[in-house]
Amino acid sequence: MSAPLLTLTLNPAIDQTVTLEHLAPGEVHRALASRSDAGGKGVNVAGCLADWGLPVAVTGILGADNAAPFAALFAAKGIDDRFIRVAGQTRTNLKLLDLQSGDTTDVNLPGLSLTAGVFAAARARLLESAGPGSLVVLAGSLPGGLTADTYADLTRRLKARGARVVLDASGPALAAALAAGADALPEVVKPNRHELEEWAGRPLATRAEVHAGARALSERGIPMVAVSLGAEGALFLCREGAIHAHAPAVAVASTVGAGDALVAGLVAGLHADAALDDRARLALAFAAGKLTRAGANLPERAVVERLAASVRIERL
């Protein structure tokens, strides 16, 4: 049965966040706290969508040996679990939170290396879960054994089924997806500034340069481009125009999953067929709300709605 909202995570992770007073390379540290969360970009997006009250399905590939945290998360949030399980362990990613600076340092470990048969099974599960009008989020890094054009190929297959694709990737996988023909381009792409700079092949230091880079992506035939800019908010460009949405000020508990929350808010806005301004407000509100929570979790709906109302929209 097809799902109206679906995320794919081919390289999920258990995110272990270790809180430190201050991170000093080469020194011995005493952790103030530690927590583990079932994660991966598509899992995080789905978690935020479920918190907002939307029915969402997840698929991808999990190592069976340590899949319990994922199963518990999906059960707790009412997420439809369509993951393929394989022998082995899902990777653990270490996130070092520096309380003094507020920065998080990521140490991402290698994931499972997939065989052609396992990937074919995961692809079949994805395609059978997507139908006409489904919004499908392809998110995160690719595990070993897969080629850079994996997302482009999946997008082509999904579009042939009438699904709408939102892509959040980086590096060669993003470059290959953006170089694909019109039949394999996503409806939405969400790079951050660094990822857009990698694609453009030059620094994008000013907002005007970021806008020009986003416009170049749009001109390739991508209907909507969203560029996340951290504390500066995000730039959104589509046929309706271009805007800079400024993030509301919040007390930051953790930055882990903030970009994924932004994608979730954007998807929620697309699902509601909201206008550009309202999509941007919801995306920034999801991200800001997540910043106040540990893990990829949203506060209560009323809090997110208040944050959305406080997002400042500037036309470009």
C-alpha positions, 0 to 999 in steps of 0.5 A: 500500500502506498504512503502519502509521506515516506522517507528513505534512509539507506545509511541510518545511525544510532546517534550518541550525543556526548555533552562536554563543558568544553571540547579541547582536542588532545585533552582528556574529557569528563562527559557531563551527559550522554544519550543515544537516539535512533537516527539517520536523516530520513528517520529524523524527518519522519520523527518530526512529521509524526510529532506534527501529527502526520502519518508517515512511513519509513524505509531503508536498511537496518542492521538486525543486531541493534535495530531495537532502538529504531523499532522502539522509536517507530512504535512510540511515534506511530511511524509505519516501519517498512525497513529491510533488516539485514545481518550486522549492526547499524553504525553509531555516530558520535556527536560531541556537544561543546556547551561553552561554544554551543558547537557540535562535532560529528564523528560519523562511522562507516555504515553497512556495506550493501550487496546488490541483492539487499539494495534491490530488496530495499529499492523494491520496498521503496517503490511499492510504498510510493504511489501517485502523489506520494511525497518521498524524502531521499535523505542522507549519505549512501552506504558502501556498495552503492554508486553516486547515481543511486539517488538519481536512479531512484528519483527517476523510478519514483517520478515514473510512479507519480511520486514527488521527490524531496532530496537532502544529500551531499557530495557526489550523490548530490552532484550526480542527482543534480546532473541527471536528466529532467526525468530524474530531477527532484521536485525539491532539493535542500542543500546547506550553504557548504553543500551548495558551495561544493556544487557551485565550485566556489565560495558563496559568502554573501546572501546574493551569492547564495541566491545566485547559486540557488537560482542556478539550481532552479534553472536546471529544472528543479521547481523548489530550492531551499538553502539552509543557512544555520542561525541565518535562517534559510533561503527559498526559491521557486516559481512563486519567487525567492524569500529569505526566512529568518529564524526565530531566537530560541534557547538551544538544547541541541543542534542535532537533527535541526536540518532534518527538522527543517526538511520535515517542516518543508514537507509538511507545508508541501503536504498541506499545499501551503503557499511559499511563505507558509512553507518557509515559516513551517520549515523554520519553526520545525527547525527552531522547535527542534533546537529546544529539544534533544534528539530529532523531536518537536515541542507541542504543536501550539509551540511550533505554531507560535514559532511559525508566526514569529518567522520574519519573511524578507523578499529577494 
